Amino acid sequence: MNQKAHDFLKAGDVLARRYVVLRPLREEPCGGVWLAQDRSLGMDVGLKFMPRHVPQFEAAREALRREGALAFKLRHPYILQVLHFEEGDEGAYLIQEPFLGESLLAHLNRLERFRLPYALNLLEQVAEALAFAHLNHEVHQSLDPASVLFEDHTVKLANFACPRGEGEVEQQVTHLELKAYTAPEVIEGEEVSPAANVFSLGVVGFRLSAGSLPYALTFDEPFPYRLESIPVDLEEIPLPLQNLLLQCLATTGVRGHGIHLPHLGPVLGRKQKRGGEDNRGFQGPESRRQDGYIPLVAHRPGGSRTGPDYFDLGRTNFAAEQRPDTPGPADAGSGRLS
């Protein structure tokens, strides 16, 4: 949209005679997000709002309604919790947990890359959230850094039902690269599938670990990338992770035959405890197998599960000298934005 989402509300505005706007938090697909106070419950909430007067209101309202419908199905520590959907005279809005973090897109626009241990820690959480959605027969409609929220060591995957509109991409220069996260079959008109999510996850992983997109962006062409090209900056990624990410970026047939992403704890130097509990004390949901693997494409929504095809990164140990405690930048010049 041409007008900034945060221009639609200001501090002190009241929606539905209940939600008092405190301050803007971030811009996301299908609306801006504000910190608000719920006067009925006396607590802070996140308020995602799309005003009725904007041209894309109808599409955004349906996406927000769908997001609200998914709320009780997608309960996971790494998925942003949506409380409910509402619609009033002003527009449509979601009430969600008051997560104060920023989007990965906003961070990457300021800083080219993370230190590798921290990047893998973020990637692991995104993978677990995505795996949980797939096991519940749901896919993310536009998996890219705009929908990956994080603060310190915590990731929240958001906007499962918000597709990326062509108009929205064209009007916002900072979002031009987001089309590169879209699987080729989706660009050709197919519906988003678990395999398409795996492709997007591979691009996210590459961007986090190498500091660049896997392929140089192309302009004035139907596809934003050329898959036949060797990914740039491949040498920036440790070999075991290279193999995994290249599998994610492979053709549909390879991606669609039960690709599984292993638990990345061993890569970060964390020892996996028995029973699926890691040294953060987190007891994994059903998306975490006790052998440490996170199934990413177990089945298509509504279909039958296919046989597993493991890529054993979890048993390959490459030492990381830095602990994943610091989200600071890598050495200057070690990564770049394509």
C-alpha positions as CSV (number, residue, x, y, z in Angstrom):
1,M,0.0,0.0,0.0
2,N,1.2,3.5,-0.7
3,Q,0.2,4.8,2.7
4,K,2.1,3.5,5.6
5,A,0.1,1.1,7.7
6,H,1.0,2.9,10.9
7,D,-0.6,6.1,9.6
8,F,-4.0,4.5,10.0
9,L,-4.1,4.6,13.8
10,K,-2.4,6.8,16.4
11,A,-1.8,6.6,20.1
12,G,-5.0,7.1,22.1
13,D,-7.4,5.8,19.4
14,V,-10.0,3.4,20.7
15,L,-11.4,0.5,18.7
16,A,-14.7,-1.2,19.5
17,R,-14.8,0.9,22.7
18,R,-12.4,-1.6,24.2
19,Y,-8.9,-1.5,22.7
20,V,-6.8,1.6,23.4
21,V,-3.9,2.1,20.9
22,L,-0.6,2.6,22.7
23,R,2.1,2.6,20.0
24,P,3.0,1.0,16.7
25,L,5.0,-2.2,16.7
26,R,5.6,-3.2,13.1
27,E,4.2,-3.5,9.6
28,E,3.1,-7.0,8.4
29,P,1.3,-8.4,5.4
30,C,-2.4,-7.6,5.6
31,G,-2.1,-4.8,8.1
32,G,0.0,-2.9,10.6
33,V,0.4,-4.1,14.2
34,W,0.0,-1.9,17.3
35,L,0.5,-2.5,21.0
36,A,-2.9,-1.8,22.6
37,Q,-4.6,-2.2,26.0
38,D,-7.7,-4.3,26.4
39,R,-9.7,-2.2,28.8
40,S,-12.1,-5.0,29.6
41,L,-9.3,-7.4,30.7
42,G,-6.8,-4.8,31.8
43,M,-4.0,-6.3,29.7
44,D,-1.8,-5.5,26.7
45,V,-2.5,-7.1,23.4
46,G,-1.3,-7.0,19.9
47,L,-3.7,-5.4,17.5
48,K,-3.4,-6.0,13.7
49,F,-5.6,-3.6,11.8
50,M,-6.7,-3.1,8.2
51,P,-9.0,0.0,7.7
52,R,-12.1,-0.4,5.6
53,H,-11.3,2.5,3.2
54,V,-8.2,0.9,1.6
55,P,-8.5,-0.8,-1.8
56,Q,-7.2,-4.1,-0.6
57,F,-9.6,-4.3,2.3
58,E,-11.8,-7.2,1.1
59,A,-8.8,-9.5,0.4
60,A,-7.2,-8.5,3.7
61,R,-10.4,-9.0,5.7
62,E,-10.7,-12.6,4.4
63,A,-7.1,-13.3,5.1
64,L,-7.4,-12.0,8.7
65,R,-10.6,-13.9,9.2
66,R,-8.9,-17.1,8.0
67,E,-6.0,-16.3,10.4
68,G,-8.4,-16.1,13.2
69,A,-10.0,-19.4,12.2
70,L,-6.5,-21.1,12.3
71,A,-5.9,-19.8,15.8
72,F,-7.0,-22.8,17.8
73,K,-5.4,-25.2,15.3
74,L,-2.0,-23.7,15.3
75,R,-1.0,-23.5,19.0
76,H,2.8,-23.7,19.2
77,P,5.5,-21.9,21.1
78,Y,7.0,-20.6,17.8
79,I,3.8,-19.6,16.2
80,L,2.3,-16.1,17.0
81,Q,-0.8,-16.7,19.0
82,V,-4.0,-15.1,17.6
83,L,-6.8,-14.7,20.1
84,H,-9.7,-13.7,17.9
85,F,-10.9,-11.8,14.8
86,E,-13.2,-8.8,14.9
87,E,-14.7,-6.4,12.4
88,G,-16.2,-3.0,13.1
89,D,-17.1,0.2,11.3
90,E,-13.4,1.2,11.2
91,G,-12.2,-2.0,9.6
92,A,-11.1,-5.6,10.4
93,Y,-8.6,-6.5,13.0
94,L,-6.9,-9.4,14.8
95,I,-6.3,-9.5,18.5
96,Q,-3.1,-11.4,19.2
97,E,-0.4,-11.9,21.8
98,P,1.6,-8.7,22.4
99,F,4.9,-9.9,20.9
100,L,7.2,-6.9,20.8
101,G,9.8,-8.2,18.3
102,E,10.4,-7.1,14.8
103,S,10.2,-8.9,11.5
104,L,13.3,-10.6,10.1
105,L,12.8,-8.5,7.0
106,A,13.2,-5.3,8.9
107,H,16.3,-6.6,10.5
108,L,17.9,-7.8,7.3
109,N,17.2,-4.5,5.7
110,R,19.4,-2.9,8.3
111,L,22.0,-5.7,8.8
112,E,23.2,-8.1,6.2
113,R,23.6,-11.3,8.2
114,F,23.8,-12.9,11.6
115,R,26.5,-14.9,13.2
116,L,26.0,-18.5,12.1
117,P,25.1,-20.1,15.5
118,Y,22.4,-17.4,16.1
119,A,21.1,-17.8,12.5
120,L,20.8,-21.6,12.9
121,N,18.9,-21.1,16.2
122,L,16.4,-18.9,14.4
123,L,16.1,-21.3,11.4
124,E,15.5,-24.2,13.8
125,Q,12.5,-22.5,15.4
126,V,11.0,-21.5,12.0
127,A,11.3,-25.1,10.9
128,E,9.6,-26.5,14.0
129,A,6.7,-24.1,13.6
130,L,6.3,-25.0,10.0
131,A,6.5,-28.7,10.7
132,F,3.8,-28.3,13.3
133,A,1.6,-26.6,10.7
134,H,2.2,-29.3,8.1
135,L,1.3,-32.0,10.6
136,N,-2.0,-30.2,11.2
137,H,-2.7,-30.1,7.5
138,E,-1.9,-26.4,7.0
139,V,0.6,-24.5,4.9
140,H,2.0,-21.0,5.1
141,Q,0.7,-18.9,2.2
142,S,3.7,-16.7,1.9
143,L,6.7,-17.8,4.0
144,D,9.4,-15.1,3.9
145,P,11.2,-12.8,6.3
146,A,8.2,-10.5,6.5
147,S,6.3,-13.2,8.4
148,V,9.2,-14.3,10.6
149,L,9.1,-12.3,13.9
150,F,11.9,-12.5,16.5
151,E,13.1,-10.9,19.7
152,D,16.4,-12.0,21.3
153,H,16.3,-15.8,21.0
154,T,12.6,-16.2,20.4
155,V,10.9,-16.7,17.0
156,K,7.2,-16.4,16.2
157,L,6.0,-17.4,12.7
158,A,3.0,-15.3,11.7
159,N,0.6,-14.5,8.9
160,F,-0.1,-18.1,7.8
161,A,-3.2,-17.0,5.8
162,C,-1.9,-13.8,4.3
163,P,-0.9,-14.3,0.6
164,R,1.6,-11.9,-0.9
165,G,-0.2,-9.7,-3.4
166,E,1.5,-8.7,-6.6
167,G,0.4,-5.1,-6.2
168,E,1.8,-4.9,-2.6
169,V,5.2,-6.2,-3.8
170,E,5.4,-3.8,-6.7
171,Q,4.6,-0.7,-4.7
172,Q,7.1,-1.4,-1.9
173,V,10.7,-1.4,-3.1
174,T,11.9,-3.0,0.1
175,H,9.7,-6.0,-0.6
176,L,11.0,-6.7,-4.1
177,E,13.3,-9.5,-3.0
178,L,10.4,-11.3,-1.3
179,K,9.3,-12.8,-4.6
180,A,12.5,-14.8,-4.5
181,Y,11.2,-16.8,-1.6
182,T,8.3,-18.1,-3.7
183,A,8.6,-21.6,-5.1
184,P,8.6,-21.8,-8.9
185,E,5.5,-23.9,-9.1
186,V,3.6,-21.2,-7.1
187,I,4.8,-18.5,-9.5
188,E,3.4,-20.7,-12.3
189,G,0.0,-20.7,-10.7
190,E,-0.1,-23.8,-8.5
191,E,-1.5,-23.6,-5.0
192,V,0.9,-23.4,-2.1
193,S,1.9,-26.8,-0.8
194,P,4.1,-28.2,1.9
195,A,6.8,-28.7,-0.8
196,A,6.5,-25.0,-1.7
197,N,7.0,-24.1,2.0
198,V,10.2,-26.2,2.0
199,F,11.5,-24.2,-0.9
200,S,10.8,-21.0,0.9
201,L,12.4,-22.3,4.1
202,G,15.5,-23.1,2.0
203,V,15.7,-19.5,0.8
204,V,15.2,-18.2,4.4
205,G,18.0,-20.6,5.6
206,F,20.3,-19.4,2.8
207,R,19.6,-15.8,3.6
208,L,20.3,-16.3,7.3
209,S,23.4,-18.4,7.0
210,A,25.1,-16.9,3.9
211,G,23.9,-13.3,4.2
212,S,22.5,-13.3,0.7
213,L,19.8,-14.8,-1.5
214,P,20.8,-18.1,-3.1
215,Y,20.2,-16.7,-6.6
216,A,20.8,-13.2,-8.0
217,L,17.5,-11.4,-8.6
218,T,16.3,-11.1,-12.2
219,F,14.2,-8.3,-13.4
220,D,11.7,-8.0,-16.3
221,E,11.4,-11.8,-16.4
222,P,8.6,-14.1,-15.1
223,F,10.9,-15.7,-12.5
224,P,12.9,-13.7,-10.0
225,Y,15.7,-16.2,-10.1
226,R,17.3,-18.9,-12.3
227,L,17.3,-22.3,-10.6
228,E,19.8,-23.7,-13.1
229,S,22.5,-21.3,-11.7
230,I,24.8,-22.4,-8.9
231,P,23.7,-20.6,-5.7
232,V,25.9,-17.6,-4.9
233,D,28.0,-17.5,-1.7
234,L,27.6,-21.2,-1.3
235,E,31.1,-21.4,0.3
236,E,29.8,-19.2,3.1
237,I,27.7,-22.1,4.4
238,P,29.2,-25.2,6.2
239,L,29.0,-28.3,4.0
240,P,26.3,-30.3,5.9
241,L,24.0,-27.3,5.9
242,Q,24.7,-26.7,2.2
243,N,23.4,-30.2,1.4
244,L,20.3,-29.6,3.3
245,L,19.5,-26.2,1.9
246,L,20.2,-27.4,-1.7
247,Q,17.6,-30.2,-1.1
248,C,15.1,-27.6,0.0
249,L,15.8,-25.6,-3.2
250,A,15.5,-28.7,-5.5
251,T,12.8,-29.5,-8.0
252,T,9.2,-30.1,-6.8
253,G,9.6,-33.9,-7.2
254,V,12.5,-34.1,-4.8
255,R,11.0,-31.6,-2.3
256,G,7.7,-33.4,-2.4
257,H,8.9,-36.9,-1.3
258,G,9.0,-36.5,2.4
259,I,11.9,-34.1,3.1
260,H,12.7,-33.9,6.8
261,L,14.7,-31.2,8.5
262,P,16.7,-32.6,11.4
263,H,16.9,-30.9,14.8
264,L,19.7,-28.3,14.6
265,G,20.7,-28.5,18.2
266,P,23.8,-30.6,17.6
267,V,24.9,-28.1,15.0
268,L,24.8,-25.4,17.7
269,G,26.6,-27.5,20.2
270,R,23.5,-28.4,22.2
271,K,23.1,-31.9,23.5
272,Q,19.7,-33.4,22.9
273,K,18.1,-35.0,26.0
274,R,16.1,-38.1,25.9
275,G,12.4,-37.9,25.3
276,G,12.7,-35.0,22.8
277,E,13.6,-32.4,25.5
278,D,16.5,-30.2,24.8
279,N,18.7,-28.2,27.2
280,R,16.4,-25.2,27.1
281,G,13.9,-27.4,28.9
282,F,11.5,-27.3,26.0
283,Q,9.5,-30.5,25.6
284,G,8.9,-30.8,21.9
285,P,5.4,-30.9,20.4
286,E,4.2,-33.7,18.2
287,S,6.2,-32.1,15.4
288,R,9.4,-33.2,17.2
289,R,10.3,-36.9,16.8
290,Q,12.3,-38.5,19.6
291,D,15.0,-39.3,17.1
292,G,15.6,-35.6,16.8
293,Y,14.1,-35.1,13.3
294,I,11.6,-32.4,12.5
295,P,9.3,-33.6,9.6
296,L,8.7,-30.8,7.2
297,V,6.8,-32.4,4.3
298,A,5.1,-35.4,5.7
299,H,2.0,-35.1,3.5
300,R,0.0,-32.6,1.5
301,P,-3.0,-31.1,3.3
302,G,-5.8,-33.6,3.3
303,G,-3.6,-36.3,1.7
304,S,-1.8,-39.3,3.0
305,R,1.7,-39.2,4.5
306,T,4.6,-40.3,2.4
307,G,7.7,-42.2,3.5
308,P,10.5,-40.3,5.2
309,D,13.7,-39.3,3.4
310,Y,16.2,-38.1,6.0
311,F,19.1,-35.7,5.5
312,D,21.2,-36.4,8.6
313,L,22.5,-32.9,9.5
314,G,21.8,-33.7,13.1
315,R,24.5,-36.3,13.3
316,T,27.1,-34.2,11.5
317,N,29.1,-32.1,13.9
318,F,30.8,-28.9,12.8
319,A,32.0,-26.8,15.6
320,A,30.7,-23.2,16.0
321,E,33.2,-21.1,17.9
322,Q,30.5,-18.6,18.9
323,R,27.5,-19.4,21.1
324,P,24.0,-18.4,19.8
325,D,23.7,-15.8,22.5
326,T,24.5,-12.8,20.4
327,P,22.5,-11.6,17.4
328,G,25.3,-9.2,16.3
329,P,26.6,-9.0,12.8
330,A,29.3,-11.1,11.3
331,D,32.6,-9.6,10.3
332,A,32.1,-6.7,7.8
333,G,32.1,-7.8,4.2
334,S,31.3,-11.5,5.0
335,G,27.8,-11.4,3.6
336,R,25.9,-9.3,1.2
337,L,22.4,-8.6,-0.1
338,S,21.8,-9.8,-3.6
